[in-house]
Amino acid sequence: MVKQLWYDLEKFEVLMVTDMKGDSTSLEGRLIFTEDLEGPVKISDIYAWAKHICSYEFTKNEIHIQGYMLVNDEGNRDEYEKISKSLKE
């Protein structure tokens, strides 16, 4: 497993990418942008400085890749999705 972390202290934004080899089924790509986690929990309940999560996961060459960004500005949603999808390139 490999984990990579990038962050911007001024904007309070984090990007975490995890690569792991496994037997998981092949994913074409699943993108989620939300302020909610499972159940009644919101992102801000766990990370007080973040309002949204942009998550993208897929499988490539038998490696499962998951990336997520903890962000605040919903107005930059298109940019967050573009960054997330660029992991597949």
N, C-alpha and C positions, 0 to 999 in steps of 0.2 A: 504494500500500500504506500502511496505517495500522497502527501498533503502539501498544498501550496497556499500561501496566504499573502494577500496584498491588502493594504488599507490606506485610507486617506484621513488623517487625523482632523484636518480642517473641516471636511464635509461629514465626518462621522460615518464613513462608508467602508464596508469590508467585502472582499471577494475571497472565498475559500473554494479550492478545487481539490477533489479527492479522486485519485485513480486507483483502481484495484482490479487485480486479475481474479476471475471467478467463473462460476458456472451459471451466472445469471442469464436469463433469456435476453435475446437481442432487443434493444430499444432503438427505435428510429429517432426519437427525440421527444422529450416531454418538457414543456415550459410552463411554469407557474409563477404568477405575480400576485401576491396577496398580502394582506396585513394580518390574516388569521392563520393560526396553526390548527391542528386537530382539536376538536372540542371547543370549549369557550375561551381558549387561550389566544391572546394576540401576541404578535412579535414583540411589541413594546412591554409585555408582561415579563418577558425573559431578557430582552436586551433593551433597557430603558432608553437608550439613545437612538434606537432604530424604529421606523414606522412600518416598513415593508420588507418582504423577502422576494427576490427574483431567483428562482431555482430552475436549473436546466440539467437534465441527465440523459445519457445515451450510452450505447455500447458500440465500440469500434475495435476490431481485431481482437475480440475476446477480452477486452479491457472495459470495465464499467467505469464511466466517468460521471461525476456529479459535481456541479458547480453551483454555488449560491452566493448572492450578494445581499447584504443587509444595508438598506438605503433609507433615505428620508424623503426625497423629492419625487412625488408621483408624476410630476411634469416631465421627468427624464426617463419615463418608462420605456420608450422606444430605444433609447441609448442603452439602458440596462439589458434589454432583451437582445440587442445587437451584440453587446459584449459577451453575454452568456452563450449565444449561438456561435460566436467566433471560436469557442473551445473545440468545436467539431472540425474546424479547418486544419 
